[in-house]
Amino acid sequence: MANAIKGPGIFLAQFLDDTAPFNSLPAIAEWAAGLGYKGVQIPTWDARVFDLDTAANSKDYCDEVAGICAAHGLAITELSCHLQGQLVAVNPAYDSNFDAFAPAEVHGNPNARQAWAVDQVTKVAHASKHLGLAGAVGFTGSLAFPYLYPWPQRPPGLIDEAFTELARRWKPILDVYDENGVDMGFEIHPGEDVFDGTTFERFLSAIDNHARCKITYDPSHFLLQQLDYLAFIDIYHDRISAFHVKDAEFNPTGRQGVYSGYADWTERAGRFRSLGDGQVDFKGIFSKLTQYGFDGWAVLEWECCLKHPEQGAAEGAPFIADHIIRPTEKAFDDFAGGSTDVAALRKMMGF
């Protein structure tokens, strides 16, 4: 029997704060389970729910974390290192913005910040192994993204050099993931150097088609770029290791389009929405992923400029559950078939 997509899962990052039940793993696990979620994706930068340094060195601690989740009927889908992965590669234009992702002792020191980030992302590989997880999720970071638009003209070789350096930083990390039997699902995301299929292929080539380089598929980022997100699955399905279920809408006007005019989120032509409130064709996506045998987790990532997160979370679990397809075990026209008779087959073809 073919395996179904797992779910619903929920990415905890956007829900954590200092008030109960969002301020500890036991409390937020109970909350998520109460909404119907079966899995949680855990951010590794937030000590309220996960101690990455301890997890990388202690399987006992990881067993304890998994036990807290299991007590509420939850599995851990993946560990997320999005924020740390972002800091593996930072263009100087973003230095002050991204210092906030790192501890104060490395602020203003890009080399120290990068070393901290590499150590963190590497620890996620070890912690994932301790938890028995097949993959983690994160970002590549960005060196070339400020030069996205081809004006002013880019000097020849700029983008090649950026991806060469990006590969130089990531390949040793991916080797550690390989040693631990863990995939890294890079989220294809504007703001990262890997933001569409073409840039993913450039990155993959630069790291010699590393087997552990995978994709976290999030259609919302593709819709806002006006990329064919269903065809993306046809092309890259064998590299998709994780799935963020997030909705979005694109409503161009006479005043703004894809770039959305520096407008605030509520006024942008392209904006993220809660599940079911946007334009993403999730029936098509779940059908495509099922067709290609994806059996990973469908994980809600809530980001919406209008709806309260708790309402989005409550609506998200049944939305995902309703879209998960139980793969068929037989063809719909099996009833009309017959047994194989080679002689009869040859006679049908005039042999």
N, C-alpha and C positions, 0 to 999 in steps of 0.2 A: 504494500500500500504506500502511495506517495505521501510524503510529509506535508502537513499544512503549515502556513505561516503561523508563528506563535504570537500570542497576544491576548488582550491588549497589555502593552507596557507603557510606562510613563517616565520621562526624563525629569528628575527631581530638581534640577538646577533652578528653574524659574519660580519654584514654589517655596524655596527655603527662606526663612526669615527668623527673627528672634522671638516670635510668639508661637505658642503651641497651637496646633500640632506640627508646626513646620520647623521646629528648632532641634529635633533629634531624630535619629534613625528609627527607634521603636515607635515614636509617635507618628511620624509621617508614613511609615510603613502601614500602620493600622489605618490611617486615613485613606491611603491609596487602595488598600485591599477593600475597604468599605465602599469604595466607588466602583469596584468590579475589576480593578487591574490585577494582572497575574504576574507582572514583572516590573522591576524598577531599574532604571539606568542611573548610576550613581556618579555625581561629580566628585573628582578626587582632590579638588582644591578647597573644599569646604569642610573644615574640621568638625562642624556640627554633626556631620553624618559619616565621615570617613577620615581615618588617619593614614595617609598614604605611606609615610615613612615607616610606620609600624607594619602596615600590610605587606610592604615589599620584603620584610625580613621575618615575618611571623605567620606561618600557616595557621597557628592556633587563633590568632586575632582574626584572620580571614574566615575561619570556620565559625567564629563567634558572630561576625557580621552576617554571614550567610544564614546562620541559625536565627538571628533576629528577624530576617526577612521571611525565612521558611515558617516561623511561628505564625505568621499572618498569611500563609499560603502564597508567598511571593518568591519568585526566582530573581536573581540578579542577571539582567540582560547583557550589559557591558559596563565597564568603567569608562568614564569620559575624562579626557585630558585636553579638552578644547583650549582652555586658557593657557595652559603650559605649552601646548603645541604651537600656539600662536607666537610664543616668545622664542621658539627655536630660530626664527628668522624674522627680524624686524627692520624695516627700512627706517633710517634716521628721521624721516618726516613724522613717524608715528611714535617716536621714543617716549615723549611725555605722556601720550595717551595710554600706552601699554605698560608703563611703569606700575599702574594701578593693579595689574594682574599679578604682580610679583611682590615678595616681602620687602619691607622698607629698607632693609640693609643692602639691597642691590639697586635701589632707585638711583638714577643718574649714572649708572655704570653698566652700559650695554653688554660688555663682555661677561661681567659677573652674572647679569640677568640671564644671558643665554646659557651659561654653564649651569645655572640653577634649573632652567627649563629642561635642558637635556637630561639632567639627573632625574627630574620629576617624571618625564615621559618614559625614561628607562625603567624607573620603579613601577610604573603602571604595567609594564610587561611582566615583571616578577609577581606583582600582586594579582594580576589576571590569572597567571598560572596557579598560584595558591588557591584561587577561587574556582579553578576548573573551567575558566571561560575560554572560549575559542577566539575571541576578538575584543579589541578596544575601539574607541572612537575618538577623533580629534581633528585638529586643523594642521595644515602644513606651515602656516606663517606666510609672510610676504616680503619679498625684496623688490619685485618688479611692479607691484600693483599701482603705485603712484603714477606709473608711466603707461597706464592702461590705454588711454586715448592717444592715437598716433599724431598728436599735435601738442607741443612742437615736435618736429621730427625726432625720432629716437636715433641716437648714434648706432651705426651698424655694430651688431654683436651684443648690445646691451641685454636683450632678453635671453640670449643664449648663455651669457655669463651669469645672469641671475639664476637660471635653472641649473647651471653647473654647480653653483655654490649651494643652492637649495639641496641638490642631490648629495653634495659632499657632507652636508650636515645630517641628512636623514638616513643615508645608507647604513652607517654604523649602528644607528638606533634600530633600524629594521632588522639588521643582523641579530641584535639582541632579542627582538621579538621572535625571530625564527628559532633561535636557541630555546626559547620558552614555549614554542608551539602556539603562538598567538598572532592573529592578524591585526593590522592597524587599518581601520576604516576611516580614511580621510573624508571629511565632509566637504563636498564640492560647493564652494561658498564664495560669493563676491567679498572682496577684502583680503582673500587669500590669493596667492599666486595660482593655485589650482582652483579655478572657479567654473570650468565647463569641460566638455569632453576633449577639446583641442589642447587645453592646458594640462589636463590629466595625462594625455598621451605624451606630451612633451616631458612631463615629470617622470612618467613611467620609463620612458626611453633613457632619461638621464641616470636613473638608478638601476639600469640594466634589467628592466622588467622584473623587479624583485617580487618574489612570490607572495610576500607578506603585505605588499601594497594593495590595499583594497579601497572600496568606496562606501561611504555612508550616504545613502540616497535620500535626498530631501527635495521633493518636487517644487516646494514653494520658491526656492532660489532659482529654479529653472523657469518657472512661469514669469517671474519678474524680469528675467532676461529675454523672455519670448523665445526660449529654446524648446524644442520638441521633447518633452520629458518622457513620453511613451517610447519614442524611437531611441532615446538614450538607453532605456532598459534593453531593447533589442541589441544594441551595440555592445553594451558593457555589463550585461547580466552576470557574466562569469567572474566579474570583479566586485560585484555588490555584496557586501558582507553585513551591512546594517541598514536600517530603514527608519528615518524620522518621518512620522506622519504629521505634516504641517500644511495648513491651507494658506492661500494667498489670493489676491485679486489684482488685476491690472486694468485700469480704466483710463486710457489716455484721453486727453482733452486738447483743445486748441492752444492751451498754455503749457502743457507738460506731457512728457512721455516716459521712456524707460528711466531717464536720470532724475525725474521727479522734482526738478527745480529747487533743490535744497529745502524743500518744504518739510514741516513736521510730519510725523507719521500719519496723523489723521487726515492730512491734506495732500498726501502723496498719490500720484496716479497708481503706483504700485505699493501695496501694503499687505502685511501679514494679517491673517484672520484666524479665528477659531474654527475647528473642524466643522465643515458643512456650511460655513458662512461665506466661503470664497468660491473660486472658480476651478480649483484643481479637480480633475477627473479621477477620483479615487477608485471607482469601479474599474476603469481601464487599467490603473496602476496595479491593483490587487490581482486582476486577471493576468496581466503580463508577468508579474512576479511568480504567480502560481504556475503559469505556463512553463517558466524556466526553472521551476523546482526550488525557488528560494524558500528556505525553511527557518530563517532567522526571525527575529522579533520585530513586530510592528509597534514602534514606540512613539507615543504622543510627545511632541515638543510644542508646548503651548507658547505662542507669541501672538498677541492680538492687540491692536491699538484701541479697541472699543470695549470688548467684553471682559468682565472680571475673571481672573484666573481660576477661581474656584468653580464658577459656572462652566468655564471652558473645560476644566478637568472632569467635572461631573458628566458633561455631555460627550466627552472624548472617548470614554471607555465603551459605552454601547455603540458609538459610531464605528470604532475600530472592529469590535466584535461582529457587528453586522456586515462588515466588508470582508472578513476572513472567509476564504473559500475552502470548503472541504474537497480535496481533489477526488475526482471520480476514479473508480477502480475498473471501469469498463467503458467501452464505446457505446454511444447511444443507440447505434444500429446493430449491436451484437445479436439482438433477437432475430434478425433476418439472415444471419450468417449460417454457414454450414461447415461441415468437416472438410479438411484438406484432402483432395484426391488428385494426385499428380497427373494421373492419366487423363482425368477430366479437364484439368487445367491446360494440358498440352493440346487436347482436342479442341478447346475453346479458341486456341490460337492457330489452329490449322496444322499442327504438327502430326 
